[in-house]
Amino acid sequence: MRYTHNMSGTVNPVDAAGRADAAGGPGSEAGGRADLSSALGLDTAARVMGKLFALAPRLVEVQDLGAREYGMSYARGRVVAALTVSGPVLMRALSEAVGVTARTITGLIDALEKDGWVERRAHPTDRRATIIALTPAAEVAFAKLNQSYGHLSRDLVSGIPEADLHAALRVIEHISARLDDAISRGVAAIEADPPRLPQDHRPP
């Protein structure tokens, strides 16, 4: 199966293999992971994606932990990180830096302001413009969060040569750049020739 987009909540073979690899069981790889990828005859590309599918929910759990403990979802974190880099900035420029619509950035700023992360300031010369800035408390909190993130990152990749890390980064960036287009093409292909699922063969 060349295309592995998971539609309508169904489980695809690559996702299943990736999750099984992480679950352990008979015929396992080093570290106790079941090697269903090889048993299914998946090629290297499919095995890479299977690993990413299996890893994604675990990374979401880490994000959820940050959201519960600090109110810092991924979207909010991008806003705070952008403000850390830019300093006080116009709302419009912040929207462009984060890559979201004006409506979305307004909602994020409203929530962050309510929780004490950011503050709105009047523009010195333009009454129609609003400047967004981190609060002093937010600067301290985000610096600590960023430090913890750095510790976690280094712990996870400990022992991997720097050259391999750069190679992994290039691979992830390549996948990310192609993802939207690949999904569009894959969905179109499935819609043109939908698979016959087990439930399709059940008697009425």
N, C-alpha and C positions, 0 to 999 in steps of 0.2 A: 504494500500500500504506500504510494508515494506521497500522498497528501494526508495530513493528520489532524486537520482542524477539528476540534471537538464541538459538534453542533448539537443543540437542543439537550445539553446535559448528558449525552451519551458518552461512553468510554471508548476511545480508539485504541488500536493495538499498541501503538508506540507509547501512549500514556500508561496503559496497563503494564507494559513491560518495564517502563521506567519505575512505576510504583512498586512492582514486584521486585525489581532489582534492589530497591531500598528496604524491602520488607523482610528479606531473609527467607530461608527455606531450603529444601533439597536442591542439589545441583548448584550450590552457591558459589559466588566469586569470593575473592579475598575480602575479609571483613564481614562475611556471613550474608552477603547479598545474593539472592537468587538470580541466576543468569538466564532469564527468560528471553532477553534480547537475542542472544546467540541461538537459543532453541527455536525461536521464531524465524531465524534467518534474516534478521534485519541488517541492512547495510550500515556503514559508519554514520552517515548523515541521520538516519532514523534513530540510531542509538544515542547520538548527541542530543537530539530533540527529546527523546524519551527521558534522558537524565534531567533536562531542563524542566519538562512537565512535572517530574517527580519532585524536583527541588522547589518549584514555584510555591506550592501551598505552605511549605515550611518557612519560606521567606516571608510569606504573608502573615504567618503566625508571629514572626519577629516584629513586623510592622504593627500588628494588632496590639502587641505588648506595649510598644511605644505609644500607641494611641490611648490605651487604657491608663498607662502610668503618667503620661505627660500631655495628653490631648494633642499629640503630634502625629497626625496622619501623613501619608506620603505627600498629598497635595499641599497641606499646610507646611510641611517641612520644606518643600520647594520654595514657597513664598518667603519663609524665614531665611533660608539659605541665600536666596536672591538679594534680600535686603541686607544680609551680612556682607555680601560682596559689594553692593552698590552704595550702601548707606541710604539716607533719606532720599526718596525718589518719587516722581509723579506716578499717580495710579496708572496712567496709560503706559508709561515705560515699564512699570512692574508687570502689567498684563503681558506685554510683549516678551519680557525676560523669562517669565514662567511658561509662556506658550498657551495661555488660555484666553477666553473671551472676556470682554469687559464685564459682562454680567457675572461670569464665574469668579473673577478676581474680586468683585464687590462682595459676593457672598463669603469668600474666604477671609477677606479683610474684616468683615462684620464679625465673624466667629472668632478670629484671632484677637480683635480688639476687645471683645467681650471677655476673653480669657486673660487679658493683660499682656499679650505678646506684642501688639503693635498699637500705634496711636496715629490719628489723623492730625495733620497740621495745615494751617492755612498757608497758601502760597503768598509770598511777600508782594507780588505785583499782579497776580491774576486771580481774581475772586472766584472764577469758575473752576480753577484747578485745585486739586488736593494732593498734598504730599503725605506719603506713608513712611513711617519710621519705626524701628524696633524700640521698645521701651528698654530702659537700662536693665531691668530685671530679666527681660528676654535675652539680651546680649549675654548675660552671665549664664543663664540656663542653657542657651543654645551652644555656647562654648563647651559646657560640660557634656552635653549630648553628643556633640561632634567628637569630643575626646573619647567617649565611650564607643562610638561608632568606629573610630580608628582602631581602638584596641580589639574590638570584635573582628574587624576586617583582617587585621594582621594575624589574629589567632587562627582564623579559618584558612588562610593561605600559607600558614607557617610551613616552611620546608620546600615550597615551590620556588624554583629559580626565577629571578626577575625576568629573564627572557621569555619564560613560559607564561608568566603573568601578562606580559605585553601581548603575546600571541593570543591568549584567552580574551583579552580586552578587544583585540581586533575582530575576533570571531563574533563576540557578542554584539559589537557595533555593526558588523555586517548583517547579522540576523535581524537586529532592530531596524536597520534601514530598509530591509526587504519585507518586513512583516506585513504591513498593511496591504501592499500590492499582492503578496502571495496569498493572503487570506481571501482577497477579492476574487482572484483567479480560481482558488480552490473551491470557494462557495459556488461560483458560477459553474464549475465542472460538476460538482455534486448535484446541483439543481438540474443540469442538463441530462445527467445519467445517474439518478439516485440509486443507492444500494438497496438490495432486497434484504431487509432486516428479518430476524427470526419471527417477529410478531406478524410480519406480512404473510407468513406461510401458515398461520394458525387457521383452523377451520372456523367459519362464522358461527 
